[in-house]
Amino acid sequence: MNAVVRIESAPAIAPLYRLQYEAVQENWVLLYPEGMVKLNGPAGEILRRCDGQLTVQQLVSDLERSFGESDLGGDVCDFLSDAYGRGWII
């Protein structure tokens, strides 16, 4: 079961993981001791904003501004809940 992400929380990449852009693959990846998770475009954009400083609300606002979209909150929270359940973020 995925955790509910609070809009006022400030997610950060979990210590076991390192977010890195791989130019050869032209996308973001999460590196961890046993391997690597290749992220799709939206996942990379969300996770690279998970710095422990931005709240979920600020993160959503930044994504909406950056990509000229609106109503991204539900999708972002769904992804963050899944990422939290996978241990990618704290």
NORKAGI-V951807 format. One line per field, one symbol per residue. ss: DSSP state (@ for helix, = for strand, . for the rest). phi: phi as a letter, one per 40 degrees, with the letter a starting at -180 (. if undefined). Layout:
BEGIN
ss->???
phi->???
END
This chain:
BEGIN
ss->...........==....=====....======..====..@@@@@@@...=....@@@@@@@@@@@@.....@@@@@@@@@@@@@...=.
phi->.ccccccccbcbccdcbbcacbcccfacbbcadciabcccdcccccccccbgbccdccccccccccbgbbfcdcccccccccccccgcbb
END
